[in-house]
């Protein structure tokens, strides 16, 4: 009977958190999950059967309590644990399952080192884009759910000696089964959130940012950045993440003179909150400005581990004008004032202004400008075909040096354009580039 009372308390406590879908900005228009609970007494007085009217969970917020001891799935730092206190989790749609996020949307369930094996630790980590962070939420016959690895559904989330690990799924093993209750995320937020129409982009901005730019303009910016994301994917044939977060409500203190940055295998763009108001104030006074800083950092995400990435800063600035041209959009480097904005290919004029003489000294903007001059001759299709070809054959070039990647990029451009792209560089320019990349 004690077990029955404990289970009823867990259910009622979770229900009091609110049976409604989380404000997750879901692109799929999922309605609020409706749960029906039925108890049936087997006659012994100590048996309770809980039935969920849904055959599968939808995008939204939930608490998960373990069927063996009714403790909640929770975490401390990046380590999963079982707790008497309920923790809200967010299910977000992935290609073939769900991402399972902690309440702040920055960390999610992750299989350590992407290693599928019994005993591998399951923890919280940033979104790396690896499919080992995707889970199939399987509905069991007893009203519970199991977290199965989408890579191999014979493996599931379980606990061993208090540690969250991968286990082989055993039907009827209650330690691998979870009761799910829809809830709301009531955790305090110290930022304003804007989610793009398709749910790809989530902007997290300082609470007072609307002093310099309107709420409507910020929502439009989120939608514009989503279009930019799709355009980068179109150009490269590569999609690094299902969605990205722009975290711009905190100052960057760990890196000197850095206004924004990204990490490899991390779906977050970090922007300095001290820099952002000035930049957005300028953007608000321009027509259809998509913001150079964010487009630049987003471009980096499409270069991680790619064979064309001979120099990160140059490569992202080569791709950025394609986004502007395809969408009729504008942008401008932060060094320029609010009265200056470049639309489409004219951004190359800002590259020229910031660059130098490539024959004498290596300069990021000078090399990006050089490639834009070449683009004007051979066209974007040669670039697009080059990216797609190198993406398809990426594994062949894994160990290439920067110089080898540069020469590979130029040679592939030559192949698709039918022209000698190296010939558009002077001998002095070519030697400057090679010397730098060495």
Order of alpha helices (4+ residues) and beta strands (2+ residues): alpha-beta-beta-beta-beta-beta-beta-beta-beta-beta-beta-beta-beta-beta-beta-alpha-beta-beta-beta-alpha-alpha-alpha-beta-beta-alpha-alpha-alpha-alpha-alpha
